[in-house]
Amino acid sequence: MRYARAHPTQPRGVSYRPFMIDHIGIQVTDLETSVAFYTKALAPLGYVLVRRFEQVAGFGVAGKPDFWIGAGKPTDRLAKLAKLHVAFRAKGRADVRAFYDAAMAAGGTDNGAPGIREVYHPSYYGAFVHDPDGHNIEAVCHDAYLD
Ligand SMILES: N[C@@H](CCC(=O)N[C@@H](CS)C(=O)NCC(=O)O)C(=O)O
């Protein structure tokens, strides 16, 4: 099955499954630290820094930012609730591993090494890292994939 391009600027012939999330934003305590972290951690997945304003930065592919980080300080009361889980889709299991390695090298902390998580479904291959603020960041490949 061939899917519509996720964004008009994406090259024809490249099939992407449709995204149901247009963009997501999280607050971070040190924007520069987090821009550096996500620039390195998401590079294996093809994400780049697309837009940068003084207080926010947007990452995406093909010029479409869909993951935003903004300078902010969650209050203590909200700190626990402010910890988010964001899962980025990877094209294959090797990219999941590359994300994990890049994120760890960029200062992330382990929250689950790359591997199958049968608890979700038999071919769910994910890796989990906490970013500098403790957000739970994942790369996942849902497809049965030989590597
Ligand atoms: N350390 C776990 C992390 C799993 C995880 O974070 N799963 C996501 C869903 S894909 C989540 O938010 N789980 C809820 C939780 O951990 O409280 C692992 O390696 O499997």
The ligand as an SDF file (V2000), in Angstrom:
LIG
                    3D

 20 19  0  0  0  0  0  0  0  0999 V2000
   11.6890    1.2810   30.3870 N   0  0  0  0  0  0  0  0  0  0  0  0
   10.5820    0.8970   29.5550 C   0  0  0  0  0  0  0  0  0  0  0  0
    9.9570    2.1690   28.9770 C   0  0  0  0  0  0  0  0  0  0  0  0
    8.6360    1.8930   28.3060 C   0  0  0  0  0  0  0  0  0  0  0  0
    7.8370    3.1670   28.0580 C   0  0  0  0  0  0  0  0  0  0  0  0
    8.2190    4.2690   28.4520 O   0  0  0  0  0  0  0  0  0  0  0  0
    6.7020    2.9790   27.3870 N   0  0  0  0  0  0  0  0  0  0  0  0
    5.8690    4.0910   27.0750 C   0  0  0  0  0  0  0  0  0  0  0  0
    4.7760    3.6870   26.1100 C   0  0  0  0  0  0  0  0  0  0  0  0
    5.4260    3.1650   24.5090 S   0  0  0  0  0  0  0  0  0  0  0  0
    5.2200    4.6740   28.2900 C   0  0  0  0  0  0  0  0  0  0  0  0
    4.9420    5.8490   28.3670 O   0  0  0  0  0  0  0  0  0  0  0  0
    4.9360    3.8080   29.2500 N   0  0  0  0  0  0  0  0  0  0  0  0
    4.2480    4.2210   30.4390 C   0  0  0  0  0  0  0  0  0  0  0  0
    5.1390    4.1950   31.6300 C   0  0  0  0  0  0  0  0  0  0  0  0
    6.3030    3.7830   31.5200 O   0  0  0  0  0  0  0  0  0  0  0  0
    4.6740    4.6140   32.7090 O   0  0  0  0  0  0  0  0  0  0  0  0
   11.0490   -0.0410   28.4480 C   0  0  0  0  0  0  0  0  0  0  0  0
   12.2400   -0.0750   28.1580 O   0  0  0  0  0  0  0  0  0  0  0  0
   10.2100   -0.7790   27.8920 O   0  0  0  0  0  0  0  0  0  0  0  0
  1  2  1  0
  2  3  1  0
  2 18  1  0
  3  4  1  0
  4  5  1  0
  5  6  2  0
  5  7  1  0
  7  8  1  0
  8  9  1  0
  8 11  1  0
  9 10  1  0
 11 12  2  0
 11 13  1  0
 13 14  1  0
 14 15  1  0
 15 16  2  0
 15 17  1  0
 18 19  2  0
 18 20  1  0
M  END
$$$$
